[in-house]
Amino acid sequence: MIPPLAHPVWMKLLKGQKQVVSTQLAVNMLLTNLRLRYRMNQSEENVAKLTQHAYDFFAKFERQYESEVKQIIQ
């Protein structure tokens, strides 16, 4: 089960403070894109959009990316 949207791990993912090692192209592209967009605009509105996007992705594909979800939880 993924952490709730308000959990600090989502912000750590955006900031690059939480690393997720993955061989899955979709996950790596998502994280790279989110981190780049975060660095370009750190406004509260943008952070909310980006964390929501990360949360939605991992909620939708939780079973396909079980290894990555486990890393997020740890």
C-alpha positions in Angstrom: 0.0 0.0 0.0 1.4 3.4 -1.0 1.8 6.2 1.6 -1.0 8.8 1.7 -0.7 11.9 -0.4 0.2 14.0 2.6 3.1 11.8 3.6 6.5 13.5 3.4 8.0 10.8 1.2 6.4 12.3 -1.9 8.2 15.6 -1.3 11.4 13.7 -0.7 10.9 12.0 -4.1 10.5 15.4 -5.8 13.6 16.8 -4.1 15.7 13.8 -4.9 16.2 13.0 -1.2 14.4 9.7 -1.7 16.0 7.5 -4.3 14.2 4.8 -6.1 16.3 2.4 -8.2 14.4 1.0 -11.1 15.0 -0.7 -14.4 11.6 0.4 -15.6 11.8 3.2 -18.1 8.4 4.7 -17.2 9.4 5.1 -13.5 12.7 6.6 -14.3 11.2 9.0 -16.8 8.5 10.0 -14.4 10.9 10.7 -11.5 13.3 12.6 -13.8 10.5 14.7 -15.2 9.0 15.4 -11.8 12.3 16.4 -10.3 13.1 18.7 -13.2 9.7 20.4 -13.0 10.2 20.8 -9.2 13.6 22.5 -9.7 12.1 24.8 -12.3 9.1 25.9 -10.1 8.9 25.3 -6.4 5.7 27.1 -5.8 3.1 25.5 -3.5 0.7 25.1 -6.4 3.3 23.3 -8.6 4.5 21.1 -5.7 0.9 20.0 -5.1 0.4 19.1 -8.7 3.7 17.2 -8.9 3.1 15.2 -5.7 -0.4 14.4 -6.8 1.0 13.2 -10.1 3.5 10.9 -8.4 0.9 9.6 -6.0 -1.6 8.9 -8.8 1.0 7.1 -10.9 2.1 4.8 -8.1 -1.4 4.2 -6.9 -2.5 3.2 -10.4 0.5 1.0 -11.1 1.2 -0.2 -7.6 1.1 -3.9 -8.7 3.2 -3.4 -11.8 5.9 -1.5 -9.9 5.9 -3.4 -6.7 9.7 -3.2 -6.3 9.6 0.6 -6.6 6.7 1.0 -4.3 8.5 -1.0 -1.6 11.5 1.4 -2.0 9.1 4.4 -1.5 7.6 2.8 1.6 11.0 2.1 3.3 
